Amino acid sequence: MGKHKNLIIIGGGPAGLAAAVAAHDAGVTDILIIERDERLGGILNQCIHNGFGLHTFKEELTGPEYADRYIERVKELGIPYRLSTIVTDLKEDTVSDGSDENVNPSDGKKTMQGCKKLVTTMNGEEGMVTYSADAVILAMGCRERARGALNIPGTRPAGIYTAGTAQYFVNLEGRMPGREVVILGSGDIGLIMARRMTLEGAHVQLVAELQPYSGGLKRNIVQCLDDFGIPLMLSHTVVKIHGNKRLEGVTIAEVDEKLKPVPGTEKYYPCDTLLLSCGLLPENELSSQLGVELSRVTGGAVVNESLETSVKGVFSCGNVLHVHDLVDYVSEEAAAAGRNAAEYISRLTESGAGKGSETDEEPVQTGRGTVSDAITIVPEGGVRYTVPVTIRPAHMAELTTVRFRVGAIKKDVDVVVYADGRELSRIHKRIMAPGEMEQVILKKDNVLSGGVPAELKITIE
Ligand SMILES: Cc1cc2nc3c(=O)[nH]c(=O)nc-3n(C[C@H](O)[C@H](O)[C@H](O)COP(=O)(O)OP(=O)(O)OC[C@H]3O[C@@H](n4cnc5c(N)ncnc54)[C@H](O)[C@@H]3O)c2cc1C
């Protein structure tokens, strides 16, 4: 059994680092960051292009430079971290001291005291170690959807990579995956790799995208495709892989509105490399193991205004919560998770001294004279999801950022927020696209001015 920690952060990417710094700034010093890679910084280590940090630092940095700003801060503050160490197991220790003292006898509910988290790690030096922690921040990032998840028919030759794997080969190992390239999927990593492969001397023939819109940022389409004359073929997909040992070519066809290939539109493209940029999947295996409720839309945890999951004392941020477009928003969100975890730990310490616990919180009086649990945020009118999903009025900050994405391109529309039918805000948008993350900022006074609403609706009109 390892030591007890106030806060364990799983993942040392931009989310984990920003969460650690913010928690430390908020007064929690007993922190441990656990990172399975041999260095901190997460996926940014392989993103050597610039464009990072425009919001956070008001300058254009490369991925490693951006990560370095946070790594330096972690080092300055003396926040401990373990590298080349993977978290293999995450669970709750319901009665950590072996007694029933931490369970409320009236309703059998566990108090905060009784809910220490057990984090099991594995590395080459120490083998398996289990730590206990008062709070945990999930910051494990995401992985790419690989060929197995895409159902492309044909043989299984060498030469088919996810765009991120190719990025790792080219940028970190100095190896070229191939020379004649086709890219399937227009996610940001695919767009970035279209430019990178071209700059490294490969010929990128085209990017084929199944949907009638790109999954990437507009700025990446302009800077990575248009500037290099690489065509983006919307509503097209790969319908056949050719080659046995090595990829020899792909057949691409147009798809109809139901995303089915249109017969007669097939065209053969000879190539030795196919890069896949077809979506990212939050790495939530540990979260599922712990029993964290996950969203069917994002694959990330369902969180409240404090970015706390359905398991008390477990917070989530960054790409493991929902896939972000810009790392600046990852850092902003993760810092909020760090501050909220610190606040949770300080309440826990107080309740440990007999001053009460999360279970005996004051109920909130609503405008309708009833006692509220939490306000539910309902996405409508083409809004696919929101983060957070609920807001507890008693914990609401003066300003709460709600992030979301739309499911299709929208032009000249209003993003409108209603509280039980009362319009709270309306913002006009010239264009909204699924590839870009959107946000609204809720003002506490405004939300609660008519009493506590049961529901907040975020919709597009
Ligand atoms: C391949 C790829 C390329 C990308 N390129 C760009 C780009 O060019 N530009 C851009 O703006 N965004 C890019 N992104 C998006 C980018 O991931 C995010 O902006 C940002 O890095 C997310 O930060 P994060 O900390 O949430 O995740 P990550 O950076 O992925 O960090 C998560 C960390 O958690 C660690 N981890 C996971 N599971 C465990 C475990 N069980 N135990 C211990 N450690 C664990 C991982 O090793 C990793 O270091 C890319 C994403 C991917 C997947």
PDBQT file of the ligand as one rigid body, heavy atoms in Angstrom, charges set to zero:
ROOT
HETATM    1  C1  LIG A 501      -2.784  12.404 -31.637  1.00  0.00    +0.000 C 
HETATM    2  C2  LIG A 501      -3.303  13.749 -31.228  1.00  0.00    +0.000 A 
HETATM    3  C3  LIG A 501      -2.774  14.914 -31.800  1.00  0.00    +0.000 A 
HETATM    4  C4  LIG A 501      -3.272  16.154 -31.439  1.00  0.00    +0.000 A 
HETATM    5  N1  LIG A 501      -2.802  17.251 -32.064  1.00  0.00    +0.000 NA
HETATM    6  C5  LIG A 501      -3.297  18.459 -31.734  1.00  0.00    +0.000 A 
HETATM    7  C6  LIG A 501      -2.829  19.617 -32.370  1.00  0.00    +0.000 A 
HETATM    8  O1  LIG A 501      -1.996  19.531 -33.253  1.00  0.00    +0.000 OA
HETATM    9  N2  LIG A 501      -3.325  20.829 -31.979  1.00  0.00    +0.000 N 
HETATM   10  C7  LIG A 501      -4.276  20.955 -30.965  1.00  0.00    +0.000 A 
HETATM   11  O2  LIG A 501      -4.704  22.078 -30.601  1.00  0.00    +0.000 OA
HETATM   12  N3  LIG A 501      -4.730  19.856 -30.364  1.00  0.00    +0.000 NA
HETATM   13  C8  LIG A 501      -4.271  18.635 -30.729  1.00  0.00    +0.000 A 
HETATM   14  N4  LIG A 501      -4.766  17.537 -30.119  1.00  0.00    +0.000 N 
HETATM   15  C9  LIG A 501      -5.754  17.767 -29.084  1.00  0.00    +0.000 C 
HETATM   16  C10 LIG A 501      -5.024  17.740 -27.753  1.00  0.00    +0.000 C 
HETATM   17  O3  LIG A 501      -5.086  16.415 -27.322  1.00  0.00    +0.000 OA
HETATM   18  C11 LIG A 501      -5.605  18.572 -26.647  1.00  0.00    +0.000 C 
HETATM   19  O4  LIG A 501      -5.677  19.927 -26.959  1.00  0.00    +0.000 OA
HETATM   20  C12 LIG A 501      -4.830  18.426 -25.332  1.00  0.00    +0.000 C 
HETATM   21  O5  LIG A 501      -3.585  17.822 -25.503  1.00  0.00    +0.000 OA
HETATM   22  C13 LIG A 501      -5.645  17.623 -24.383  1.00  0.00    +0.000 C 
HETATM   23  O6  LIG A 501      -4.996  17.623 -23.139  1.00  0.00    +0.000 OA
HETATM   24  P1  LIG A 501      -5.278  16.476 -22.110  1.00  0.00    +0.000 P 
HETATM   25  O7  LIG A 501      -4.350  16.705 -20.972  1.00  0.00    +0.000 OA
HETATM   26  O8  LIG A 501      -6.725  16.398 -21.839  1.00  0.00    +0.000 OA
HETATM   27  O9  LIG A 501      -4.892  15.132 -22.883  1.00  0.00    +0.000 OA
HETATM   28  P2  LIG A 501      -3.477  14.545 -23.335  1.00  0.00    +0.000 P 
HETATM   29  O10 LIG A 501      -2.586  15.581 -23.873  1.00  0.00    +0.000 OA
HETATM   30  O11 LIG A 501      -3.812  13.396 -24.223  1.00  0.00    +0.000 OA
HETATM   31  O12 LIG A 501      -2.842  14.002 -21.971  1.00  0.00    +0.000 OA
HETATM   32  C14 LIG A 501      -3.379  12.895 -21.274  1.00  0.00    +0.000 C 
HETATM   33  C15 LIG A 501      -2.250  12.219 -20.541  1.00  0.00    +0.000 C 
HETATM   34  O13 LIG A 501      -2.774  11.210 -19.697  1.00  0.00    +0.000 OA
HETATM   35  C16 LIG A 501      -1.888  10.103 -19.725  1.00  0.00    +0.000 C 
HETATM   36  N5  LIG A 501      -2.634   8.901 -19.309  1.00  0.00    +0.000 N 
HETATM   37  C17 LIG A 501      -3.726   8.361 -19.921  1.00  0.00    +0.000 A 
HETATM   38  N6  LIG A 501      -4.146   7.267 -19.248  1.00  0.00    +0.000 NA
HETATM   39  C18 LIG A 501      -3.295   7.111 -18.195  1.00  0.00    +0.000 A 
HETATM   40  C19 LIG A 501      -3.209   6.144 -17.140  1.00  0.00    +0.000 A 
HETATM   41  N7  LIG A 501      -4.090   5.127 -17.032  1.00  0.00    +0.000 N 
HETATM   42  N8  LIG A 501      -2.211   6.281 -16.237  1.00  0.00    +0.000 NA
HETATM   43  C20 LIG A 501      -1.295   7.303 -16.333  1.00  0.00    +0.000 A 
HETATM   44  N9  LIG A 501      -1.342   8.241 -17.311  1.00  0.00    +0.000 NA
HETATM   45  C21 LIG A 501      -2.339   8.158 -18.220  1.00  0.00    +0.000 A 
HETATM   46  C22 LIG A 501      -1.411  10.052 -21.172  1.00  0.00    +0.000 C 
HETATM   47  O14 LIG A 501      -0.202   9.361 -21.306  1.00  0.00    +0.000 OA
HETATM   48  C23 LIG A 501      -1.265  11.534 -21.498  1.00  0.00    +0.000 C 
HETATM   49  O15 LIG A 501       0.026  12.030 -21.262  1.00  0.00    +0.000 OA
HETATM   50  C24 LIG A 501      -4.286  16.272 -30.467  1.00  0.00    +0.000 A 
HETATM   51  C25 LIG A 501      -4.815  15.109 -29.882  1.00  0.00    +0.000 A 
HETATM   52  C26 LIG A 501      -4.346  13.864 -30.256  1.00  0.00    +0.000 A 
HETATM   53  C27 LIG A 501      -4.952  12.618 -29.635  1.00  0.00    +0.000 C 
ENDROOT
TORSDOF 0
